[in-house]
Every structure is written in C-alpha cells, then in structure tokens.
Amino acid sequence: MEKFWNKYIDADNCEREKLLKPVSDRLFGDARAAEKHKEMRRVFDNLLQSYFDDLIEVMMFRK
C-alpha cells in the first residue's frame, strides 16, 4: 500500500488518473456498465482524485 501512495504522490495528473482507474473500474464494473454510467463515473473519478489530492496536501503540511 505504501508503494501505491508513493507512486501517487510523485505522479502528475495523467498518471494519477491511471492509478485510480482500477478503483473506479471495480465500482462501475465492465465496459457496458461504464458506458451506461459514463457521467457518474466521470464525477466519481474527479471527486476521488480531488479527495486524494487534498489528503496528500494535508499529510505534507503535517510533516
């Protein structure tokens, strides 16, 4: 898990999207379900990335 966080912290936005893709894939399932819920998935991906970015910012501030 620590390797994931280190990769995420060091990644740029494009790489972060790739790292979070498995999470949203699990939530939304196969390609047909993803197409059906395309807008919901986009919103979820943005919220998830924003949450992790804020979390990292807070963690860095505490160090």
N, CA, C and O atoms as CSV, one atom per row, in Angstrom:
chain,resi,resn,atom,element,x,y,z
A,1,MET,N,N,0.824,-1.190,0.000
A,1,MET,CA,C,0.000,0.000,0.000
A,1,MET,C,C,0.872,1.259,0.000
A,1,MET,O,O,0.538,2.263,-0.629
A,2,GLU,N,N,1.980,1.183,0.708
A,2,GLU,CA,C,2.870,2.343,0.772
A,2,GLU,C,C,3.451,2.665,-0.604
A,2,GLU,O,O,3.631,3.833,-0.947
A,3,LYS,N,N,3.745,1.623,-1.393
A,3,LYS,CA,C,4.259,1.845,-2.741
A,3,LYS,C,C,3.242,2.612,-3.577
A,3,LYS,O,O,3.605,3.508,-4.339
A,4,PHE,N,N,1.958,2.255,-3.430
A,4,PHE,CA,C,0.901,2.946,-4.170
A,4,PHE,C,C,0.891,4.423,-3.822
A,4,PHE,O,O,0.833,5.272,-4.712
A,5,TRP,N,N,0.948,4.738,-2.528
A,5,TRP,CA,C,0.906,6.144,-2.109
A,5,TRP,C,C,2.118,6.912,-2.606
A,5,TRP,O,O,1.993,8.057,-3.042
A,6,ASN,N,N,3.281,6.300,-2.544
A,6,ASN,CA,C,4.484,6.973,-3.043
A,6,ASN,C,C,4.370,7.249,-4.536
A,6,ASN,O,O,4.741,8.326,-5.002
A,7,LYS,N,N,3.855,6.272,-5.289
A,7,LYS,CA,C,3.642,6.485,-6.725
A,7,LYS,C,C,2.636,7.606,-6.947
A,7,LYS,O,O,2.834,8.467,-7.804
A,8,TYR,N,N,1.559,7.592,-6.172
A,8,TYR,CA,C,0.500,8.587,-6.351
A,8,TYR,C,C,1.006,9.992,-6.038
A,8,TYR,O,O,0.713,10.935,-6.773
A,9,ILE,N,N,1.750,10.134,-4.973
A,9,ILE,CA,C,2.265,11.443,-4.561
A,9,ILE,C,C,3.218,12.003,-5.621
A,9,ILE,O,O,3.189,13.199,-5.914
A,10,ASP,N,N,4.052,11.148,-6.189
A,10,ASP,CA,C,5.043,11.590,-7.171
A,10,ASP,C,C,4.481,11.744,-8.585
A,10,ASP,O,O,5.154,12.296,-9.456
A,11,ALA,N,N,3.282,11.274,-8.820
A,11,ALA,CA,C,2.706,11.262,-10.173
A,11,ALA,C,C,2.128,12.619,-10.564
A,11,ALA,O,O,1.759,13.430,-9.715
A,12,ASP,N,N,2.060,12.839,-11.881
A,12,ASP,CA,C,1.341,14.010,-12.372
A,12,ASP,C,C,-0.142,13.635,-12.528
A,12,ASP,O,O,-0.525,12.498,-12.252
A,13,ASN,N,N,-0.961,14.571,-12.963
A,13,ASN,CA,C,-2.403,14.327,-13.036
A,13,ASN,C,C,-2.769,13.157,-13.939
A,13,ASN,O,O,-3.642,12.361,-13.593
A,14,CYS,N,N,-2.125,13.042,-15.074
A,14,CYS,CA,C,-2.420,11.955,-16.009
A,14,CYS,C,C,-2.090,10.599,-15.383
A,14,CYS,O,O,-2.868,9.652,-15.498
A,15,GLU,N,N,-0.949,10.513,-14.730
A,15,GLU,CA,C,-0.549,9.268,-14.077
A,15,GLU,C,C,-1.475,8.945,-12.912
A,15,GLU,O,O,-1.770,7.776,-12.665
A,16,ARG,N,N,-1.934,9.959,-12.200
A,16,ARG,CA,C,-2.852,9.739,-11.087
A,16,ARG,C,C,-4.171,9.150,-11.566
A,16,ARG,O,O,-4.746,8.285,-10.906
A,17,GLU,N,N,-4.650,9.617,-12.711
A,17,GLU,CA,C,-5.878,9.054,-13.279
A,17,GLU,C,C,-5.694,7.568,-13.564
A,17,GLU,O,O,-6.599,6.771,-13.313
A,18,LYS,N,N,-4.537,7.193,-14.083
A,18,LYS,CA,C,-4.258,5.784,-14.373
A,18,LYS,C,C,-4.210,4.962,-13.086
A,18,LYS,O,O,-4.682,3.826,-13.060
A,19,LEU,N,N,-3.648,5.522,-12.027
A,19,LEU,CA,C,-3.562,4.804,-10.761
A,19,LEU,C,C,-4.936,4.608,-10.124
A,19,LEU,O,O,-5.174,3.599,-9.459
A,20,LEU,N,N,-5.840,5.569,-10.324
A,20,LEU,CA,C,-7.174,5.474,-9.730
A,20,LEU,C,C,-8.154,4.680,-10.588
A,20,LEU,O,O,-9.233,4.319,-10.119
A,21,LYS,N,N,-7.794,4.408,-11.830
A,21,LYS,CA,C,-8.701,3.709,-12.740
A,21,LYS,C,C,-9.173,2.359,-12.187
A,21,LYS,O,O,-10.364,2.066,-12.293
A,22,PRO,N,N,-8.310,1.525,-11.605
A,22,PRO,CA,C,-8.793,0.249,-11.067
A,22,PRO,C,C,-9.870,0.411,-9.985
A,22,PRO,O,O,-10.750,-0.438,-9.851
A,23,VAL,N,N,-9.795,1.488,-9.228
A,23,VAL,CA,C,-10.802,1.734,-8.189
A,23,VAL,C,C,-12.157,1.988,-8.829
A,23,VAL,O,O,-13.151,1.380,-8.431
A,24,SER,N,N,-12.210,2.871,-9.809
A,24,SER,CA,C,-13.488,3.157,-10.455
A,24,SER,C,C,-13.950,1.981,-11.307
A,24,SER,O,O,-15.154,1.768,-11.450
A,25,ASP,N,N,-13.017,1.206,-11.881
A,25,ASP,CA,C,-13.405,0.009,-12.630
A,25,ASP,C,C,-14.117,-0.987,-11.725
A,25,ASP,O,O,-15.108,-1.599,-12.124
A,26,ARG,N,N,-13.620,-1.145,-10.529
A,26,ARG,CA,C,-14.271,-2.055,-9.582
A,26,ARG,C,C,-15.667,-1.583,-9.221
A,26,ARG,O,O,-16.595,-2.382,-9.102
A,27,LEU,N,N,-15.804,-0.300,-9.051
A,27,LEU,CA,C,-17.092,0.259,-8.666
A,27,LEU,C,C,-18.108,0.166,-9.799
A,27,LEU,O,O,-19.266,-0.180,-9.567
A,28,PHE,N,N,-17.687,0.470,-11.009
A,28,PHE,CA,C,-18.628,0.541,-12.125
A,28,PHE,C,C,-18.652,-0.709,-12.998
A,28,PHE,O,O,-19.472,-0.799,-13.912
A,29,GLY,N,N,-17.784,-1.661,-12.743
A,29,GLY,CA,C,-17.841,-2.926,-13.457
A,29,GLY,C,C,-17.294,-2.888,-14.868
A,29,GLY,O,O,-16.358,-2.150,-15.174
A,30,ASP,N,N,-17.901,-3.699,-15.720
A,30,ASP,CA,C,-17.391,-3.881,-17.084
A,30,ASP,C,C,-17.646,-2.669,-17.974
A,30,ASP,O,O,-18.227,-1.672,-17.544
A,31,ALA,N,N,-17.205,-2.775,-19.208
A,31,ALA,CA,C,-17.281,-1.649,-20.146
A,31,ALA,C,C,-18.716,-1.222,-20.425
A,31,ALA,O,O,-18.985,-0.030,-20.577
A,32,ARG,N,N,-19.640,-2.173,-20.497
A,32,ARG,CA,C,-21.038,-1.816,-20.767
A,32,ARG,C,C,-21.612,-0.985,-19.634
A,32,ARG,O,O,-22.303,0.005,-19.874
A,33,ALA,N,N,-21.331,-1.379,-18.411
A,33,ALA,CA,C,-21.821,-0.615,-17.259
A,33,ALA,C,C,-21.153,0.754,-17.214
A,33,ALA,O,O,-21.786,1.753,-16.872
A,34,ALA,N,N,-19.886,0.789,-17.558
A,34,ALA,CA,C,-19.162,2.064,-17.554
A,34,ALA,C,C,-19.760,3.024,-18.578
A,34,ALA,O,O,-19.889,4.219,-18.313
A,35,GLU,N,N,-20.121,2.503,-19.738
A,35,GLU,CA,C,-20.726,3.353,-20.769
A,35,GLU,C,C,-22.095,3.850,-20.313
A,35,GLU,O,O,-22.462,5.000,-20.556
A,36,LYS,N,N,-22.828,2.993,-19.664
A,36,LYS,CA,C,-24.167,3.349,-19.184
A,36,LYS,C,C,-24.093,4.447,-18.128
A,36,LYS,O,O,-24.956,5.324,-18.075
A,37,HIS,N,N,-23.071,4.395,-17.298
A,37,HIS,CA,C,-22.926,5.344,-16.190
A,37,HIS,C,C,-21.745,6.289,-16.425
A,37,HIS,O,O,-21.041,6.655,-15.484
A,38,LYS,N,N,-21.536,6.673,-17.653
A,38,LYS,CA,C,-20.359,7.453,-18.038
A,38,LYS,C,C,-20.228,8.757,-17.240
A,38,LYS,O,O,-19.152,9.060,-16.722
A,39,GLU,N,N,-21.301,9.518,-17.141
A,39,GLU,CA,C,-21.253,10.797,-16.425
A,39,GLU,C,C,-21.001,10.579,-14.932
A,39,GLU,O,O,-20.215,11.299,-14.315
A,40,MET,N,N,-21.676,9.582,-14.359
A,40,MET,CA,C,-21.491,9.294,-12.935
A,40,MET,C,C,-20.046,8.880,-12.662
A,40,MET,O,O,-19.456,9.276,-11.657
A,41,ARG,N,N,-19.493,8.088,-13.558
A,41,ARG,CA,C,-18.108,7.655,-13.392
A,41,ARG,C,C,-17.150,8.840,-13.481
A,41,ARG,O,O,-16.201,8.928,-12.702
A,42,ARG,N,N,-17.390,9.745,-14.420
A,42,ARG,CA,C,-16.527,10.920,-14.565
A,42,ARG,C,C,-16.547,11.755,-13.289
A,42,ARG,O,O,-15.501,12.202,-12.818
A,43,VAL,N,N,-17.740,11.965,-12.729
A,43,VAL,CA,C,-17.874,12.731,-11.487
A,43,VAL,C,C,-17.163,12.012,-10.347
A,43,VAL,O,O,-16.443,12.638,-9.568
A,44,PHE,N,N,-17.363,10.693,-10.247
A,44,PHE,CA,C,-16.714,9.913,-9.200
A,44,PHE,C,C,-15.195,9.998,-9.316
A,44,PHE,O,O,-14.505,10.200,-8.317
A,45,ASP,N,N,-14.678,9.845,-10.526
A,45,ASP,CA,C,-13.223,9.919,-10.732
A,45,ASP,C,C,-12.673,11.276,-10.304
A,45,ASP,O,O,-11.624,11.351,-9.664
A,46,ASN,N,N,-13.375,12.338,-10.654
A,46,ASN,CA,C,-12.939,13.686,-10.263
A,46,ASN,C,C,-12.981,13.871,-8.754
A,46,ASN,O,O,-12.060,14.442,-8.170
A,47,LEU,N,N,-14.047,13.389,-8.120
A,47,LEU,CA,C,-14.145,13.501,-6.660
A,47,LEU,C,C,-13.058,12.695,-5.962
A,47,LEU,O,O,-12.451,13.164,-4.999
A,48,LEU,N,N,-12.816,11.492,-6.446
A,48,LEU,CA,C,-11.800,10.634,-5.846
A,48,LEU,C,C,-10.415,11.259,-5.968
A,48,LEU,O,O,-9.647,11.276,-5.006
A,49,GLN,N,N,-10.103,11.765,-7.141
A,49,GLN,CA,C,-8.794,12.394,-7.338
A,49,GLN,C,C,-8.663,13.645,-6.475
A,49,GLN,O,O,-7.607,13.886,-5.889
A,50,SER,N,N,-9.710,14.430,-6.393
A,50,SER,CA,C,-9.689,15.635,-5.567
A,50,SER,C,C,-9.494,15.278,-4.094
A,50,SER,O,O,-8.735,15.936,-3.382
A,51,TYR,N,N,-10.188,14.229,-3.647
A,51,TYR,CA,C,-10.059,13.787,-2.257
A,51,TYR,C,C,-8.619,13.381,-1.956
A,51,TYR,O,O,-8.048,13.815,-0.955
A,52,PHE,N,N,-8.030,12.552,-2.815
A,52,PHE,CA,C,-6.661,12.104,-2.580
A,52,PHE,C,C,-5.671,13.261,-2.650
A,52,PHE,O,O,-4.718,13.307,-1.873
A,53,ASP,N,N,-5.888,14.191,-3.571
A,53,ASP,CA,C,-5.004,15.355,-3.661
A,53,ASP,C,C,-5.068,16.189,-2.383
A,53,ASP,O,O,-4.039,16.640,-1.879
A,54,ASP,N,N,-6.275,16.393,-1.863
A,54,ASP,CA,C,-6.428,17.136,-0.609
A,54,ASP,C,C,-5.803,16.388,0.558
A,54,ASP,O,O,-5.171,16.996,1.423
A,55,LEU,N,N,-5.975,15.084,0.584
A,55,LEU,CA,C,-5.400,14.260,1.646
A,55,LEU,C,C,-3.874,14.353,1.639
A,55,LEU,O,O,-3.254,14.482,2.695
A,56,ILE,N,N,-3.279,14.289,0.473
A,56,ILE,CA,C,-1.821,14.404,0.354
A,56,ILE,C,C,-1.360,15.772,0.823
A,56,ILE,O,O,-0.356,15.886,1.525
A,57,GLU,N,N,-2.083,16.803,0.439
A,57,GLU,CA,C,-1.726,18.160,0.853
A,57,GLU,C,C,-1.736,18.283,2.377
A,57,GLU,O,O,-0.833,18.884,2.957
A,58,VAL,N,N,-2.739,17.723,3.016
A,58,VAL,CA,C,-2.829,17.760,4.480
A,58,VAL,C,C,-1.685,16.967,5.100
A,58,VAL,O,O,-1.072,17.412,6.070
A,59,MET,N,N,-1.399,15.793,4.544
A,59,MET,CA,C,-0.323,14.961,5.085
A,59,MET,C,C,1.028,15.655,4.941
A,59,MET,O,O,1.859,15.574,5.846
A,60,MET,N,N,1.258,16.325,3.837
A,60,MET,CA,C,2.524,17.028,3.624
A,60,MET,C,C,2.650,18.212,4.582
A,60,MET,O,O,3.744,18.519,5.056
A,61,PHE,N,N,1.551,18.861,4.858
A,61,PHE,CA,C,1.546,20.008,5.762
A,61,PHE,C,C,1.898,19.583,7.185
A,61,PHE,O,O,2.545,20.332,7.917
A,62,ARG,N,N,1.474,18.385,7.576
A,62,ARG,CA,C,1.720,17.899,8.939
A,62,ARG,C,C,3.168,17.506,9.170
A,62,ARG,O,O,3.619,17.473,10.315
A,63,LYS,N,N,3.905,17.208,8.109
A,63,LYS,CA,C,5.304,16.761,8.279
A,63,LYS,C,C,6.189,17.846,8.735
A,63,LYS,O,O,7.386,17.629,8.923
